[in-house]
Amino acid sequence: MATEGPIAIVLDSSVLINFLAVGRMDLFAPGPPSAYIVTGHVVGEVQDPEQQRTLREALTAGTITEQNVAIDSPAGELFARLTSERRLGVGECAAIAYACTNHLALAIDDNAARKAALRARPDLTIIGSDDLMLMFIQAGRLDVDQADRIKQQWEQHHRFRLPFGSFRDKLA
C-alpha cells in the first residue's frame, strides 16, 4: 500500500486485540506510517481487564483516537443497516461504517466482515493484522524476527493463524 504521508486506519477489535494480546501497542506510535482510530463499539468489545487498561492508556496518550458513530449520520445509517443483518458484531459494524463513510482504510481480519465492508464500499482499502505488521517492519518499528515471534505468539496462544511461514516471505 503506497501512500504519501500517514494514512488513517480504522481498527476493528479483531486486529486491535491481536496486538493487545501480545503486549505490542507500542507499534501504534503516532506518526508515519499511519494514524489509528477505533470506534466506541470496538472499545466496548475489549473484555480482558489488562487489555482494557492498556487500551485506555493508548487512548489517553493519543496513540489511538476514539471516534463514535453518530446515529443521525451516514455512518449511523450504515451501522444500523449492517447490524440489522445480524451477521456481524457491533464492533465490526461500527468500524466498517466509520471507515466507509469517512473514506478511511479499514484494518479487519474476519473474512465475512471484509466481504460486508466491500459490499458497502467496493473501493474501500482493507488491510489485516499481517499488513499492519508489514507496515511496522517497513517503518522500522520492528524487524522480521520480532514480527515472526509475534506471529508465533498469535498462533500458539491466541488462535490467530496467518497463511505463511515468515514475514520474510511476504517482503520478498
ChimeraX attribute file (.defattr): number of C-alpha atoms within 10 A of each C-alpha:
attribute: neighborCount
match mode: 1-to-1
recipient: residues
	/A:1	6
	/A:2	5
	/A:3	8
	/A:4	7
	/A:5	10
	/A:6	13
	/A:7	16
	/A:8	18
	/A:9	24
	/A:10	33
	/A:11	29
	/A:12	28
	/A:13	26
	/A:14	21
	/A:15	19
	/A:16	22
	/A:17	23
	/A:18	21
	/A:19	20
	/A:20	20
	/A:21	17
	/A:22	16
	/A:23	14
	/A:24	13
	/A:25	20
	/A:26	12
	/A:27	18
	/A:28	19
	/A:29	18
	/A:30	15
	/A:31	12
	/A:32	15
	/A:33	20
	/A:34	19
	/A:35	18
	/A:36	23
	/A:37	27
	/A:38	24
	/A:39	25
	/A:40	16
	/A:41	21
	/A:42	26
	/A:43	21
	/A:44	12
	/A:45	17
	/A:46	19
	/A:47	10
	/A:48	12
	/A:49	9
	/A:50	13
	/A:51	19
	/A:52	17
	/A:53	12
	/A:54	16
	/A:55	20
	/A:56	14
	/A:57	14
	/A:58	17
	/A:59	16
	/A:60	12
	/A:61	12
	/A:62	15
	/A:63	20
	/A:64	23
	/A:65	15
	/A:66	17
	/A:67	17
	/A:68	16
	/A:69	19
	/A:70	12
	/A:71	12
	/A:72	8
	/A:73	11
	/A:74	16
	/A:75	23
	/A:76	19
	/A:77	15
	/A:78	21
	/A:79	23
	/A:80	16
	/A:81	13
	/A:82	23
	/A:83	16
	/A:84	11
	/A:85	8
	/A:86	10
	/A:87	13
	/A:88	16
	/A:89	15
	/A:90	20
	/A:91	24
	/A:92	28
	/A:93	29
	/A:94	29
	/A:95	31
	/A:96	34
	/A:97	28
	/A:98	27
	/A:99	27
	/A:100	24
	/A:101	17
	/A:102	13
	/A:103	15
	/A:104	18
	/A:105	23
	/A:106	26
	/A:107	28
	/A:108	23
	/A:109	20
	/A:110	14
	/A:111	9
	/A:112	10
	/A:113	20
	/A:114	20
	/A:115	13
	/A:116	17
	/A:117	25
	/A:118	15
	/A:119	11
	/A:120	16
	/A:121	16
	/A:122	11
	/A:123	12
	/A:124	19
	/A:125	17
	/A:126	20
	/A:127	19
	/A:128	18
	/A:129	20
	/A:130	20
	/A:131	15
	/A:132	18
	/A:133	23
	/A:134	21
	/A:135	18
	/A:136	21
	/A:137	19
	/A:138	14
	/A:139	13
	/A:140	11
	/A:141	16
	/A:142	15
	/A:143	16
	/A:144	19
	/A:145	13
	/A:146	14
	/A:147	20
	/A:148	16
	/A:149	13
	/A:150	19
	/A:151	24
	/A:152	17
	/A:153	17
	/A:154	18
	/A:155	13
	/A:156	11
	/A:157	10
	/A:158	14
	/A:159	9
	/A:160	15
	/A:161	13
	/A:162	13
	/A:163	6
	/A:164	11
	/A:165	11
	/A:166	16
	/A:167	21
	/A:168	14
	/A:169	9
	/A:170	11
	/A:171	10
	/A:172	5
